[in-house]
Amino acid sequence: MNDAVKERILEMIPGILVWLTFLGIITLSFAKPLWAIYFIIAFDLYWLLRISYMLIYLLTSWFRFRRDKKIDWYALVKQSVQYQDYYHLIFLPTFKEPYQIVEKPFLALCQSNYDLKKFIVVLAGEERDQDNFLEIAKNIEQNFGNKFFNFMVTVHPRDVEGELPGKGSNTNYSARQAQRYIDELGFDYSKIIVSNFDIDTCVHDQYFAYLTYKFLHHPNPTHASYQPIAIYNNNVWESNPIVRVVASSTTFWLFTDLSRPERLFTFSSHSMSFQALVDVGFWDKTIVTEDSRIFLQCLIKYDGDYQTVPMYLPVYMNTVDIGDFWRSLVNQYKQMRRWAWGVEHFPYMVKQFWFKTGEGRAVPLLKKIYYLWNQTEGVYSWATAPIVILIAGYLPLWLASTNDRATALFQNAPHVLSWLMRLSMGGMIIIALLYTLMLPPRPKHLSAKYYLLMLAQWLMVPVTLILFGSMPATDAQTRLMLGGKFRLGFWVTEKK
């Protein structure tokens, strides 16, 4: 069996597992409805237990988040004289965003409680949008360029053979340009800390001090990525309730994973050592989900000696709301589908861990199994759990025969399922309260009653879990399973 056939089979496995689950429940509901009820009750009970322990991790991260926001990290960093030897290399890739969007991360950078002359900022544009980008870059340089150690502008060439147009190929190109500049200065790669941000990322004013502190106090800082909390607050008061709930669900998912660094991948905006970035050949320019793939590249390069360090400070980002209700919902679906396209890591991990000779084979076996299980189970549950819990659980009740309906199991099943669902959704009350505490100041034109809507919107969670959870995740895994023209390209989130 050649490599192409092996890869095609691996790409099909996640989608097959999802569809076997759906078809299995449907078939069992027709043929053996009582068996289906047993399975669904067990499945719901498992998820109740899982949600319960995830709430413990969430609350742990929450208290660390509240604690670390109060600390003057720059004062702590300055206690170490060596911090002055380190520079921050910051990438801000953009494509067709207006000046108002591009300006925001620079305004936030300038508010940083850190020495701005330690920042090398790279504004990375695309030749596909060259005229618009260069005009924006000119204005940015006039307004902000002299505030940093250096401000660079790169233009990623269009239609490069072997590349997928998107953030990965753009930042790969801009990082190579930055490497030439760093080589000219003679800087030590291990003393440069890279941050790869989405263009709407506004850092907390303590972010770089906190990051530097984490880097300096890590026993092996070049073998680690640094993952902050992504909070979608930039335009939260202007966003519609559905988009707010979906975006904030991502934030709380990150909260749970930050307290479990042994399973934490990099996501969206993150930081790492430039030495590690050079060692792995920069971000992958052929895939959609380069933000999480970079962690796997480093894990493989360093034979499993790599980790993601949680950072309990936020970076603030935009929701996908653009002012048009239906277009915003479509954009939300596309964004979730793009994130769910992280399923493309499954064939990559299997190939690197077992099929290829070289670095990936040296990763310890238990670590291989652990990361592969977390990745596979994560995308599988993303696609299946909401539908099984909220819809499929009632299918055998509708299809049961007269004899089955007379059993005690059948008579009690609706009540059991209802209580399990209510208990599972109980965590939403805690999340709704935490969410409200994280909101930025309320605009003056909105009354205090608007906070009630911010709480009430969480009643939509069952619907959003299906429409913007199960459906885009199933869509992504099905597309990978089918391959060819169904594969996803990189979709740039529309911003306003």
C-alpha positions as CSV (number, residue, x, y, z in Angstrom):
1,M,0.0,0.0,0.0
2,N,1.6,3.3,-1.1
3,D,1.7,6.4,1.0
4,A,-1.1,8.2,-0.9
5,V,-3.5,5.4,-0.2
6,K,-2.5,5.2,3.5
7,E,-3.1,9.0,3.8
8,R,-6.5,8.8,2.1
9,I,-7.6,6.0,4.5
10,L,-6.4,8.0,7.5
11,E,-8.3,11.1,6.3
12,M,-11.5,9.1,6.0
13,I,-11.4,7.5,9.5
14,P,-12.7,10.5,11.6
15,G,-15.7,11.1,9.3
16,I,-16.5,7.4,9.1
17,L,-16.6,7.2,13.0
18,V,-19.0,10.2,13.1
19,W,-21.3,8.8,10.5
20,L,-21.2,5.3,11.9
21,T,-22.4,6.8,15.2
22,F,-25.3,8.6,13.6
23,L,-26.3,5.6,11.4
24,G,-25.8,3.2,14.3
25,I,-28.2,5.1,16.5
26,I,-30.8,5.3,13.7
27,T,-30.5,1.6,12.9
28,L,-30.6,0.6,16.5
29,S,-33.6,2.9,17.1
30,F,-35.5,0.9,14.5
31,A,-34.2,-2.6,15.2
32,K,-33.6,-2.6,18.9
33,P,-35.0,0.7,20.4
34,L,-34.5,-0.5,24.0
35,W,-30.8,-1.1,23.3
36,A,-30.6,2.3,21.8
37,I,-32.2,3.8,25.0
38,Y,-29.6,2.0,27.2
39,F,-26.8,3.4,25.0
40,I,-28.1,6.9,25.0
41,I,-28.7,7.0,28.8
42,A,-25.1,5.7,29.3
43,F,-23.8,8.3,26.8
44,D,-25.7,11.1,28.6
45,L,-24.5,9.9,32.0
46,Y,-20.9,9.9,30.7
47,W,-21.3,13.5,29.5
48,L,-22.8,14.6,32.8
49,L,-19.7,13.3,34.6
50,R,-17.5,14.8,32.0
51,I,-19.1,18.2,32.3
52,S,-18.9,18.1,36.0
53,Y,-15.1,17.6,36.1
54,M,-14.6,20.1,33.3
55,L,-16.3,22.7,35.5
56,I,-13.7,22.1,38.1
57,Y,-11.0,22.8,35.5
58,L,-12.9,25.9,34.3
59,L,-13.2,27.3,37.8
60,T,-9.5,26.6,38.5
61,S,-8.5,28.6,35.4
62,W,-11.0,31.3,36.3
63,F,-9.5,31.9,39.7
64,R,-6.0,31.9,38.2
65,F,-7.2,34.4,35.6
66,R,-8.6,36.7,38.2
67,R,-5.4,36.3,40.3
68,D,-2.9,37.0,37.5
69,K,-4.7,40.1,36.2
70,K,-4.0,41.8,39.5
71,I,-0.2,41.2,39.4
72,D,2.3,43.8,38.1
73,W,4.2,41.4,35.9
74,Y,6.6,44.1,34.6
75,A,7.8,44.9,38.1
76,L,8.5,41.2,38.5
77,V,10.3,40.9,35.2
78,K,12.5,43.9,35.9
79,Q,13.9,42.0,38.9
80,S,15.8,39.9,36.4
81,V,18.4,41.9,34.7
82,Q,18.6,39.5,31.8
83,Y,15.1,40.4,30.6
84,Q,16.7,43.3,28.7
85,D,18.5,40.8,26.4
86,Y,15.2,39.6,25.0
87,Y,13.1,41.0,22.1
88,H,9.6,40.3,21.1
89,L,8.9,39.6,17.4
90,I,5.2,40.2,16.7
91,F,3.4,39.1,13.5
92,L,0.1,40.7,12.5
93,P,-1.0,39.0,9.2
94,T,-3.9,40.8,7.4
95,F,-5.9,40.3,4.2
96,K,-8.5,42.9,3.0
97,E,-9.2,44.2,6.5
98,P,-9.9,48.0,6.7
99,Y,-7.6,50.4,8.5
100,Q,-9.9,50.7,11.5
101,I,-9.4,46.9,12.2
102,V,-5.6,47.0,11.5
103,E,-5.1,50.0,13.8
104,K,-6.6,48.4,16.9
105,P,-3.8,45.9,17.7
106,F,-1.3,48.7,17.3
107,L,-3.2,50.9,19.8
108,A,-3.2,48.0,22.2
109,L,0.5,47.3,21.7
110,C,1.3,51.0,22.5
111,Q,-0.6,50.6,25.8
112,S,1.6,47.7,26.9
113,N,3.3,48.0,30.3
114,Y,6.6,47.1,28.7
115,D,9.5,48.7,26.9
116,L,8.2,49.2,23.3
117,K,11.7,49.4,22.0
118,K,12.0,45.7,22.6
119,F,9.2,45.1,20.0
120,I,9.9,44.1,16.4
121,V,6.5,44.3,14.7
122,V,5.8,42.8,11.3
123,L,2.6,43.8,9.4
124,A,2.2,41.0,6.9
125,G,0.0,41.6,3.9
126,E,-0.8,39.8,0.7
127,E,0.0,40.6,-2.9
128,R,-3.6,39.7,-3.7
129,D,-4.6,42.9,-1.8
130,Q,-1.4,44.8,-2.4
131,D,-2.7,48.3,-3.2
132,N,-5.1,48.4,-0.3
133,F,-2.6,46.9,2.1
134,L,0.3,49.2,1.2
135,E,-1.8,52.2,1.7
136,I,-2.9,50.9,5.2
137,A,0.7,49.9,6.0
138,K,1.9,53.4,5.1
139,N,-0.6,55.0,7.5
140,I,0.3,52.5,10.2
141,E,4.0,53.2,9.9
142,Q,3.4,57.0,10.0
143,N,1.3,56.7,13.2
144,F,3.1,53.9,15.0
145,G,6.4,52.9,13.3
146,N,8.7,55.0,15.4
147,K,7.4,53.7,18.7
148,F,9.0,50.2,18.3
149,F,12.5,48.9,17.9
150,N,11.6,48.2,14.3
151,F,8.5,48.1,12.2
152,M,8.5,45.8,9.1
153,V,6.1,45.4,6.2
154,T,6.1,42.2,4.2
155,V,4.0,41.4,1.1
156,H,3.4,37.7,0.5
157,P,3.6,36.8,-3.2
158,R,0.4,35.4,-4.8
159,D,0.0,32.0,-6.4
160,V,3.2,30.4,-5.0
161,E,3.3,26.7,-6.1
162,G,2.9,24.3,-3.2
163,E,1.2,26.8,-0.9
164,L,-2.3,27.2,0.4
165,P,-3.3,30.9,0.4
166,G,-3.9,31.9,4.0
167,K,-2.5,32.8,7.3
168,G,0.0,30.0,7.4
169,S,1.7,30.8,4.1
170,N,1.6,34.5,4.8
171,T,3.3,34.2,8.2
172,N,5.8,31.6,6.9
173,Y,6.9,34.1,4.3
174,S,7.0,37.1,6.7
175,A,8.9,35.0,9.3
176,R,11.6,34.2,6.7
177,Q,12.0,37.9,5.9
178,A,12.2,38.7,9.6
179,Q,14.9,36.0,10.0
180,R,17.1,37.8,7.5
181,Y,16.8,41.0,9.4
182,I,17.5,39.2,12.7
183,D,20.6,37.6,11.2
184,E,21.8,41.0,10.0
185,L,21.6,42.2,13.6
186,G,23.3,39.1,14.9
187,F,20.6,38.4,17.5
188,D,20.4,35.1,19.4
189,Y,17.3,33.2,18.2
190,S,16.8,31.8,21.7
191,K,16.4,35.3,23.0
192,I,13.6,36.3,20.6
193,I,10.0,35.6,21.7
194,V,7.6,35.3,18.8
195,S,3.9,36.2,19.0
196,N,1.7,35.3,16.0
197,F,-1.6,37.2,16.3
198,D,-4.7,37.5,14.3
199,I,-5.2,41.0,13.1
200,D,-8.0,41.7,15.5
201,T,-5.9,40.7,18.5
202,C,-5.6,43.4,21.2
203,V,-3.3,42.3,24.0
204,H,-3.8,42.9,27.7
205,D,-1.4,45.7,28.9
206,Q,0.5,43.1,31.0
207,Y,0.7,40.5,28.2
208,F,4.3,40.9,27.2
209,A,5.6,41.3,30.7
210,Y,3.7,38.2,31.7
211,L,5.0,36.3,28.6
212,T,8.6,37.4,29.3
213,Y,8.2,36.3,33.0
214,K,6.9,32.9,31.9
215,F,9.7,32.5,29.3
216,L,12.5,33.5,31.7
217,H,11.2,31.1,34.5
218,H,10.6,28.1,32.2
219,P,13.3,25.4,32.6
220,N,13.5,25.0,28.8
221,P,11.7,28.0,27.2
222,T,12.6,27.2,23.6
223,H,10.7,23.9,24.0
224,A,7.4,25.5,24.8
225,S,4.6,27.5,23.3
226,Y,2.6,30.0,25.4
227,Q,-1.1,30.1,25.1
228,P,-3.2,33.0,26.4
229,I,-7.0,33.1,26.9
230,A,-8.9,34.4,23.8
231,I,-11.8,36.6,24.9
232,Y,-14.1,37.9,22.1
233,N,-14.9,41.2,23.7
234,N,-13.7,43.8,21.2
235,N,-17.2,44.2,19.7
236,V,-19.3,42.1,22.1
237,W,-21.9,44.7,23.0
238,E,-22.6,45.3,19.3
239,S,-22.8,41.6,18.4
240,N,-26.0,39.6,18.2
241,P,-26.8,37.1,21.0
242,I,-26.2,34.0,19.0
243,V,-22.7,35.0,17.9
244,R,-21.9,36.1,21.5
245,V,-22.8,32.7,22.9
246,V,-20.8,30.8,20.3
247,A,-17.7,33.0,20.6
248,S,-17.8,32.9,24.4
249,S,-18.2,29.1,24.4
250,T,-14.8,29.0,22.7
251,T,-13.4,31.1,25.5
252,F,-14.7,28.8,28.2
253,W,-13.4,25.7,26.3
254,L,-10.0,27.3,26.5
255,F,-10.5,27.9,30.2
256,T,-11.0,24.2,30.8
257,D,-7.9,23.2,28.7
258,L,-5.6,25.8,30.3
259,S,-5.8,23.9,33.6
260,R,-4.8,20.7,31.7
261,P,-1.6,21.8,30.0
262,E,-0.7,18.2,29.3
263,R,-3.4,18.2,26.6
264,L,-3.2,21.9,25.5
265,F,-2.5,22.7,21.9
266,T,-1.8,26.2,20.5
267,F,-4.9,28.0,19.3
268,S,-5.3,31.2,17.3
269,S,-3.0,33.9,18.8
270,H,-0.1,32.4,20.6
271,S,3.6,32.9,21.4
272,M,6.8,30.7,21.2
273,S,10.6,30.9,20.9
274,F,12.0,32.0,17.5
275,Q,14.6,29.3,17.9
276,A,11.9,26.6,17.9
277,L,10.1,28.3,15.0
278,V,13.3,28.2,12.9
279,D,14.1,24.6,13.9
280,V,10.7,23.4,12.5
281,G,10.8,25.5,9.3
282,F,8.2,28.0,10.5
283,W,4.4,27.6,10.2
284,D,3.1,25.1,7.8
285,K,2.2,26.9,4.5
286,T,0.1,24.1,3.1
287,I,-2.7,23.7,5.6
288,V,-5.6,25.7,7.1
289,T,-5.0,25.1,10.8
290,E,-1.3,26.2,11.1
291,D,-2.0,27.7,14.5
292,S,-2.4,24.3,16.2
293,R,-0.1,22.4,13.8
294,I,2.9,24.4,14.9
295,F,2.6,22.7,18.3
296,L,2.7,19.3,16.7
297,Q,5.6,20.3,14.5
298,C,7.6,21.2,17.6
299,L,6.5,18.1,19.5
300,I,7.8,15.9,16.8
301,K,11.0,17.9,16.2
302,Y,12.0,17.6,19.8
303,D,11.0,14.0,20.2
304,G,8.1,14.7,22.5
305,D,10.0,17.2,24.7
306,Y,7.6,20.1,24.0
307,Q,4.7,21.6,25.8
308,T,2.1,24.4,25.7
309,V,2.3,26.7,28.8
310,P,-1.0,28.2,29.9
311,M,-1.1,32.0,30.2
312,Y,-3.9,33.2,32.4
313,L,-4.0,36.6,30.8
314,P,-6.3,37.5,27.9
315,V,-6.0,38.7,24.4
316,Y,-9.1,40.4,23.2
317,M,-10.5,39.6,19.8
318,N,-13.6,40.3,17.6
319,T,-16.7,38.1,17.3
320,V,-17.7,37.5,13.6
321,D,-20.6,39.9,13.9
322,I,-20.5,42.5,11.0
323,G,-23.8,44.2,11.6
324,D,-25.8,42.0,9.3
325,F,-27.6,39.3,11.3
326,W,-27.8,36.5,8.7
327,R,-24.3,37.2,7.2
328,S,-22.9,37.1,10.7
329,L,-24.5,33.7,11.3
330,V,-23.1,32.4,8.1
331,N,-19.7,33.7,9.0
332,Q,-20.0,32.1,12.4
333,Y,-20.7,28.7,10.8
334,K,-17.7,29.1,8.5
335,Q,-15.4,30.1,11.3
336,M,-16.4,27.0,13.4
337,R,-16.0,24.8,10.4
338,R,-12.5,26.2,9.8
339,W,-11.6,25.5,13.4
340,A,-13.1,22.0,13.1
341,W,-10.8,21.4,10.1
342,G,-8.2,20.8,12.8
343,V,-9.3,17.2,12.1
344,E,-6.6,17.3,9.4
345,H,-4.1,16.8,12.3
346,F,-5.3,13.1,12.7
347,P,-3.7,11.7,9.5
348,Y,-0.6,13.9,10.1
349,M,-0.1,12.6,13.7
350,V,-0.5,9.0,12.7
351,K,1.9,9.3,9.8
352,Q,4.5,11.1,11.8
353,F,4.2,8.9,14.9
354,W,4.2,5.5,13.2
355,F,4.5,5.5,9.4
356,K,7.4,7.8,8.8
357,T,11.0,7.3,9.8
358,G,12.7,10.1,11.6
359,E,11.8,12.5,14.4
360,G,8.2,11.5,15.1
361,R,9.0,7.9,15.8
362,A,11.1,9.0,18.8
363,V,8.2,10.5,20.7
364,P,7.4,8.3,23.7
365,L,4.6,5.8,23.0
366,L,2.3,6.9,25.8
367,K,2.6,10.5,24.7
368,K,1.8,9.5,21.1
369,I,-1.3,7.7,22.3
370,Y,-2.4,10.4,24.6
371,Y,-2.2,13.3,22.1
372,L,-3.8,11.1,19.3
373,W,-6.6,10.1,21.6
374,N,-7.3,13.7,22.8
375,Q,-7.3,15.0,19.2
376,T,-9.5,12.2,17.8
377,E,-11.9,12.1,20.8
378,G,-12.2,15.8,20.8
379,V,-13.3,16.2,17.1
380,Y,-15.5,13.2,17.4
381,S,-17.3,14.5,20.5
382,W,-17.6,17.9,18.9
383,A,-19.5,16.5,16.0
384,T,-21.6,13.8,17.8
385,A,-22.3,14.7,21.4
386,P,-24.8,17.6,21.0
387,I,-26.9,15.7,18.5
388,V,-26.9,12.4,20.5
389,I,-27.8,14.2,23.7
390,L,-30.3,16.8,22.4
391,I,-31.9,15.0,19.4
392,A,-31.0,11.4,18.9
393,G,-31.9,10.5,22.5
394,Y,-35.6,10.8,21.6
395,L,-35.5,8.8,18.4
396,P,-36.0,5.3,19.9
397,L,-38.8,6.7,22.0
398,W,-40.6,7.7,18.8
399,L,-39.9,4.4,17.0
400,A,-40.5,1.8,19.8
401,S,-43.1,-0.9,19.2
402,T,-46.2,-1.3,21.4
403,N,-44.5,-4.1,23.4
404,D,-41.4,-2.0,24.0
405,R,-43.5,0.9,25.1
406,A,-45.0,-1.3,27.9
407,T,-41.6,-1.8,29.6
408,A,-40.5,0.1,32.7
409,L,-37.3,1.3,30.8
410,F,-39.4,2.9,28.1
411,Q,-41.8,4.5,30.6
412,N,-39.0,6.0,32.7
413,A,-36.6,6.9,29.8
414,P,-38.1,10.3,29.0
415,H,-37.8,11.4,32.7
416,V,-34.2,10.0,33.0
417,L,-33.1,11.7,29.8
418,S,-34.8,15.0,30.8
419,W,-33.1,15.0,34.2
420,L,-29.7,14.1,32.7
421,M,-30.0,16.9,30.2
422,R,-31.0,19.5,32.8
423,L,-28.1,18.5,35.1
424,S,-25.7,18.7,32.1
425,M,-27.0,22.1,31.2
426,G,-26.7,23.3,34.9
427,G,-23.1,24.3,34.2
428,M,-24.4,27.0,31.9
429,I,-25.6,29.0,34.9
430,I,-22.0,29.2,36.2
431,I,-20.7,30.0,32.7
432,A,-23.4,32.7,32.2
433,L,-22.3,34.4,35.5
434,L,-18.6,34.2,34.7
435,Y,-19.3,35.5,31.2
436,T,-21.1,38.6,32.6
437,L,-18.2,39.3,34.9
438,M,-15.8,39.3,32.0
439,L,-17.8,41.9,29.9
440,P,-16.1,45.2,29.1
441,P,-17.8,48.4,30.4
442,R,-21.3,48.8,29.1
443,P,-21.7,51.5,26.4
444,K,-23.6,54.5,27.7
445,H,-26.4,54.2,25.1
446,L,-27.4,50.8,26.5
447,S,-29.4,50.5,29.7
448,A,-28.5,48.3,32.6
449,K,-31.3,46.0,31.7
450,Y,-29.1,44.8,28.8
451,Y,-27.2,42.7,31.3
452,L,-30.4,40.5,31.6
453,L,-30.2,39.8,27.9
454,M,-26.5,38.9,28.4
455,L,-27.6,36.2,30.9
456,A,-30.8,35.1,29.1
457,Q,-28.9,34.5,25.8
458,W,-27.3,31.4,27.4
459,L,-30.7,29.6,27.1
460,M,-29.9,29.3,23.4
461,V,-26.9,27.0,24.1
462,P,-28.7,23.8,23.1
463,V,-29.5,25.3,19.7
464,T,-26.0,26.8,19.2
465,L,-24.3,23.5,20.2
466,I,-26.0,21.8,17.2
467,L,-26.1,24.6,14.6
468,F,-22.6,25.9,15.4
469,G,-21.0,22.9,17.0
470,S,-22.1,19.5,15.7
471,M,-23.0,20.7,12.2
472,P,-19.8,22.5,11.2
473,A,-17.7,19.8,12.9
474,T,-19.6,17.1,11.0
475,D,-19.3,19.2,7.8
476,A,-15.5,19.5,8.2
477,Q,-14.9,15.8,9.0
478,T,-17.2,14.7,6.1
479,R,-15.3,17.0,3.7
480,L,-12.0,15.5,4.8
481,M,-13.5,12.0,4.4
482,L,-14.7,12.8,0.9
483,G,-11.5,14.6,-0.1
484,G,-10.9,16.2,-3.5
485,K,-13.0,19.2,-4.3
486,F,-14.7,19.0,-0.9
487,R,-11.5,19.9,1.0
488,L,-11.5,23.2,2.7
489,G,-9.3,26.1,1.8
490,F,-8.4,29.0,4.1
491,W,-11.4,31.3,4.8
492,V,-10.5,34.7,6.2
493,T,-13.1,35.8,8.8
494,E,-14.9,38.9,7.6
495,K,-14.4,41.8,10.0
496,K,-16.1,45.2,10.5
